[in-house]
Amino acid sequence: MDNKIKNTIDILSQLDSYEALFYHQNTEIALPSIDELREIVALTRKILFPGYFENLTIHSESVRYYIGVQIEKLKSSLTKQIYAGLCFSENYDDKLKYQDLAKQIALQFIEKLPTLREVLSTDIEAAYNGDPAANSKSEVILCYPAIRAISNYRIAHELLLLNVPIIPRIITEMAHSETGIDIHPGAKIGRYFTIDHGTGVVIGETSIIGDNVKLYQGVTLGAKSFPLDAEGNPIKGILRHPIIEDNVIVYSNSTILGRITIGKNSIIGGNIWVDKDIPAGTKLIQKK
């Protein structure tokens, strides 16, 4: 082996080189698998939208069998990944405890699927009704990146509510990579939510969005600043993102920052910076 290669290997193998970047917790347990989580999201979509994401014909006579098969696959895969996530984030001390907890959480998530489907149906309706270019709801389900990103978010949010670590963030970042839409799983988003075009949209962790809200491309719901503790480190977990009340439209490339409220029935025009509360019924546009 070339001496230069050997020297590089020696440097990369030194503890002080990799210690801060080396995964060493619970090394006998595999990390959550991005590939398997991608398949879990795909399985969930197949259950929620029967017939859309698989190359086969599903009839009303066979749909119960089809969903049953997919749910069995989902239960097995999701349990395995939740277990990996629990071991990733906790001190590994009781294998059976985490296995049982992973099974319970997987079943609780599956029980939420009917509600998840109902909520997503409102998002699809909002996208269809809000876009004159949409020819059918089927087109919205199959083609619209916003529905892909929102469905990933809603799946991830339910898992986060069940205290599943790391996995919700992986799932939303998958959609971020695929669509350019970045929705943190911790955000709270109401029904009939839609994002038109979508590229470049950012929705921060503590954002709260009401019902019937529409965002256009490039909108940011972000934080103004990060308070620091006595040691100069950012303080985690504070409420730092906007509240968007019901029936609000935010047009493209507008930035809304901080824990402020955009009141009901307001319209925020494009390319506007907002860092103060906006009363209900306001139409905020750039001055000519």
C-alpha positions as CSV (number, residue, x, y, z in Angstrom):
1,M,0.0,0.0,0.0
2,D,1.3,3.5,-0.8
3,N,2.9,5.2,2.2
4,K,0.8,8.3,1.7
5,I,-2.4,6.2,1.9
6,K,-1.1,4.4,5.0
7,N,-0.3,7.8,6.6
8,T,-3.8,9.1,5.8
9,I,-5.4,5.9,7.4
10,D,-3.2,6.4,10.5
11,I,-4.3,10.0,10.9
12,L,-8.0,9.2,10.3
13,S,-7.8,6.3,12.9
14,Q,-6.5,8.5,15.7
15,L,-9.0,8.9,18.5
16,D,-8.7,12.7,18.7
17,S,-9.5,12.9,14.9
18,Y,-12.9,11.0,15.1
19,E,-14.0,11.0,18.7
20,A,-16.5,13.8,18.3
21,L,-17.9,12.3,15.1
22,F,-17.9,8.6,16.0
23,Y,-21.2,6.9,16.8
24,H,-20.4,4.8,19.9
25,Q,-23.7,4.6,21.8
26,N,-25.2,1.1,21.9
27,T,-22.9,-0.1,19.2
28,E,-24.5,-3.6,19.2
29,I,-27.7,-2.0,17.9
30,A,-28.0,-0.8,14.3
31,L,-28.8,2.9,13.7
32,P,-32.3,3.7,12.2
33,S,-32.1,2.9,8.5
34,I,-32.9,5.7,6.0
35,D,-33.7,3.1,3.3
36,E,-36.1,1.3,5.6
37,L,-37.7,4.5,6.8
38,R,-38.2,5.5,3.2
39,E,-40.0,2.2,2.7
40,I,-42.1,2.8,5.8
41,V,-43.3,6.1,4.4
42,A,-44.1,4.4,1.1
43,L,-46.0,1.6,2.9
44,T,-48.0,4.3,4.8
45,R,-48.8,6.1,1.6
46,K,-50.1,2.8,0.0
47,I,-52.4,2.3,3.0
48,L,-53.7,5.9,3.1
49,F,-54.1,6.1,-0.7
50,P,-54.9,2.6,-1.9
51,G,-54.1,1.9,-5.6
52,Y,-52.1,5.1,-6.2
53,F,-48.6,4.0,-5.3
54,E,-48.4,0.4,-6.5
55,N,-48.6,-1.1,-10.0
56,L,-51.7,-3.2,-9.4
57,T,-55.5,-2.9,-9.5
58,I,-57.3,-2.8,-6.2
59,H,-61.1,-3.4,-6.1
60,S,-63.5,-2.8,-3.2
61,E,-63.7,-6.6,-2.8
62,S,-59.9,-6.8,-2.2
63,V,-59.1,-3.6,-0.5
64,R,-59.5,-5.0,3.0
65,Y,-57.0,-7.8,2.2
66,Y,-54.6,-5.4,0.6
67,I,-54.6,-3.0,3.5
68,G,-54.2,-5.8,5.9
69,V,-51.1,-7.1,4.1
70,Q,-49.6,-3.6,4.0
71,I,-50.3,-3.0,7.7
72,E,-48.6,-6.2,8.7
73,K,-45.5,-5.1,6.8
74,L,-45.7,-1.7,8.3
75,K,-46.0,-3.0,11.8
76,S,-42.9,-5.2,11.5
77,S,-40.7,-2.6,9.8
78,L,-41.9,0.3,12.0
79,T,-41.3,-1.7,15.2
80,K,-37.8,-2.4,14.2
81,Q,-37.0,1.2,13.3
82,I,-38.6,2.6,16.4
83,Y,-36.5,0.2,18.5
84,A,-33.4,1.4,16.7
85,G,-34.4,5.0,17.4
86,L,-35.1,4.4,21.1
87,C,-31.7,2.7,21.5
88,F,-30.0,5.6,19.6
89,S,-31.3,8.2,22.0
90,E,-31.4,6.4,25.4
91,N,-28.9,4.6,27.5
92,Y,-29.2,1.0,26.4
93,D,-29.9,-1.1,29.5
94,D,-32.9,-3.3,28.9
95,K,-33.4,-4.9,25.5
96,L,-36.8,-6.4,26.2
97,K,-38.1,-3.1,27.6
98,Y,-37.3,-1.2,24.4
99,Q,-38.6,-4.0,22.2
100,D,-41.9,-4.0,24.0
101,L,-42.1,-0.2,23.9
102,A,-41.4,-0.2,20.2
103,K,-44.2,-2.6,19.5
104,Q,-46.7,-0.5,21.6
105,I,-45.7,2.7,19.8
106,A,-46.0,1.0,16.3
107,L,-49.5,-0.2,17.2
108,Q,-50.5,3.3,18.5
109,F,-49.3,4.8,15.2
110,I,-51.3,2.3,13.2
111,E,-54.4,3.2,15.2
112,K,-53.9,6.8,14.1
113,L,-54.0,6.0,10.4
114,P,-57.8,6.6,9.9
115,T,-57.5,10.1,11.4
116,L,-54.3,10.7,9.4
117,R,-56.1,9.8,6.1
118,E,-59.0,12.0,7.0
119,V,-56.7,15.0,7.7
120,L,-54.7,14.4,4.5
121,S,-57.9,14.3,2.5
122,T,-58.6,17.9,3.6
123,D,-55.1,19.0,2.4
124,I,-55.7,17.3,-0.9
125,E,-59.0,19.1,-1.2
126,A,-57.4,22.5,-0.4
127,A,-54.7,21.9,-3.0
128,Y,-57.3,21.0,-5.6
129,N,-59.7,23.8,-4.9
130,G,-56.8,26.3,-4.7
131,D,-55.1,25.5,-8.0
132,P,-57.0,26.1,-11.3
133,A,-54.3,24.1,-13.0
134,A,-55.3,20.9,-11.0
135,N,-57.5,18.7,-13.2
136,S,-58.4,16.2,-10.5
137,K,-57.6,15.2,-6.9
138,S,-55.9,12.1,-8.3
139,E,-53.4,14.4,-10.1
140,V,-52.9,16.2,-6.8
141,I,-52.1,13.0,-4.9
142,L,-49.8,11.6,-7.6
143,C,-48.0,14.8,-8.7
144,Y,-47.9,17.6,-6.2
145,P,-44.7,17.9,-4.2
146,A,-46.6,19.8,-1.5
147,I,-48.8,16.7,-0.8
148,R,-45.6,14.5,-0.6
149,A,-44.0,17.0,1.9
150,I,-47.2,17.4,3.9
151,S,-47.9,13.7,4.1
152,N,-44.3,13.1,5.3
153,Y,-44.8,15.9,7.9
154,R,-48.1,14.5,9.1
155,I,-46.6,10.9,9.5
156,A,-43.6,12.3,11.3
157,H,-45.6,14.6,13.5
158,E,-47.7,11.6,14.8
159,L,-44.6,9.7,15.6
160,L,-43.2,12.7,17.4
161,L,-46.3,12.9,19.5
162,L,-45.7,9.3,20.4
163,N,-42.2,10.3,21.7
164,V,-40.3,8.6,18.9
165,P,-36.8,10.0,18.8
166,I,-34.8,10.9,15.6
167,I,-37.1,9.1,13.2
168,P,-39.6,12.0,12.7
169,R,-36.8,14.3,11.7
170,I,-35.4,11.8,9.3
171,I,-38.8,11.5,7.6
172,T,-39.3,15.2,7.2
173,E,-35.8,15.7,5.9
174,M,-36.5,13.0,3.3
175,A,-39.3,15.2,1.9
176,H,-37.1,18.3,2.2
177,S,-34.5,16.6,0.0
178,E,-37.1,15.5,-2.5
179,T,-39.2,18.6,-2.7
180,G,-37.3,21.6,-1.3
181,I,-40.1,22.0,1.3
182,D,-38.7,22.0,4.9
183,I,-41.3,21.3,7.6
184,H,-40.1,20.5,11.1
185,P,-42.1,17.6,12.6
186,G,-42.7,19.6,15.7
187,A,-44.7,22.3,13.9
188,K,-48.5,22.2,14.6
189,I,-50.5,22.5,11.4
190,G,-54.3,22.5,11.0
191,R,-56.6,21.1,8.4
192,Y,-57.0,22.2,4.7
193,F,-53.3,23.2,4.6
194,T,-51.7,23.7,1.2
195,I,-48.5,25.0,-0.3
196,D,-48.6,26.2,-3.8
197,H,-45.4,25.3,-5.9
198,G,-43.6,24.9,-2.6
199,T,-39.9,25.1,-3.4
200,G,-38.0,26.9,-0.6
201,V,-40.8,26.9,2.0
202,V,-39.4,26.6,5.6
203,I,-41.7,26.0,8.6
204,G,-39.9,26.0,11.9
205,E,-40.2,23.7,14.9
206,T,-42.5,25.8,17.1
207,S,-44.7,27.2,14.3
208,I,-48.5,26.9,14.8
209,I,-50.6,27.1,11.7
210,G,-54.4,27.1,11.8
211,D,-57.0,25.8,9.4
212,N,-57.4,26.9,5.7
213,V,-53.9,28.3,5.5
214,K,-52.1,28.7,2.1
215,L,-48.4,29.3,1.6
216,Y,-46.6,30.0,-1.7
217,Q,-43.1,29.2,-2.7
218,G,-40.2,30.7,-0.7
219,V,-42.2,31.5,2.4
220,T,-40.2,31.2,5.7
221,L,-41.8,30.8,9.1
222,G,-38.6,31.3,11.1
223,A,-37.0,32.6,14.3
224,K,-35.5,36.0,14.7
225,S,-32.7,35.1,17.1
226,F,-31.5,32.5,19.5
227,P,-31.1,33.5,23.1
228,L,-27.9,32.1,24.7
229,D,-27.4,30.6,28.1
230,A,-24.7,31.7,30.6
231,E,-22.1,29.6,28.7
232,G,-23.0,31.2,25.3
233,N,-24.9,28.2,23.9
234,P,-28.3,28.5,22.2
235,I,-31.3,27.8,24.6
236,K,-33.3,24.9,23.2
237,G,-37.0,24.4,23.2
238,I,-38.2,28.0,23.4
239,L,-41.2,29.2,21.4
240,R,-39.6,31.2,18.6
241,H,-41.6,30.7,15.5
242,P,-44.8,32.4,14.2
243,I,-48.5,31.6,14.9
244,I,-50.5,31.7,11.6
245,E,-54.2,31.8,12.4
246,D,-57.1,30.5,10.3
247,N,-57.8,31.5,6.7
248,V,-54.4,33.2,6.1
249,I,-52.6,33.4,2.7
250,V,-48.9,34.2,2.6
251,Y,-47.6,34.9,-0.9
252,S,-44.2,34.0,-2.3
253,N,-40.8,34.8,-0.7
254,S,-42.3,36.5,2.4
255,T,-40.4,36.0,5.6
256,I,-42.3,35.9,9.0
257,L,-40.0,35.8,12.0
258,G,-40.3,35.4,15.7
259,R,-43.1,34.4,18.1
260,I,-45.6,36.8,16.5
261,T,-49.2,36.2,15.4
262,I,-50.7,36.7,11.9
263,G,-54.4,37.2,12.6
264,K,-57.3,35.4,11.0
265,N,-58.3,36.2,7.4
266,S,-55.1,38.1,6.7
267,I,-53.2,38.3,3.4
268,I,-49.4,38.8,3.4
269,G,-48.2,39.9,0.0
270,G,-45.0,38.7,-1.6
271,N,-41.4,39.7,-0.7
272,I,-42.4,41.1,2.7
273,W,-40.4,40.9,6.0
274,V,-42.8,40.6,9.0
275,D,-41.6,40.6,12.6
276,K,-44.5,42.2,14.4
277,D,-48.1,41.0,15.1
278,I,-50.6,41.5,12.3
279,P,-54.2,42.1,13.3
280,A,-57.0,39.9,11.9
281,G,-58.3,40.9,8.5
282,T,-55.1,42.8,7.5
283,K,-54.0,43.0,3.9
284,L,-50.2,43.7,4.0
285,I,-48.6,44.6,0.7
286,Q,-45.5,46.4,-0.4
287,K,-45.9,50.1,-0.9
288,K,-45.3,51.3,-4.4
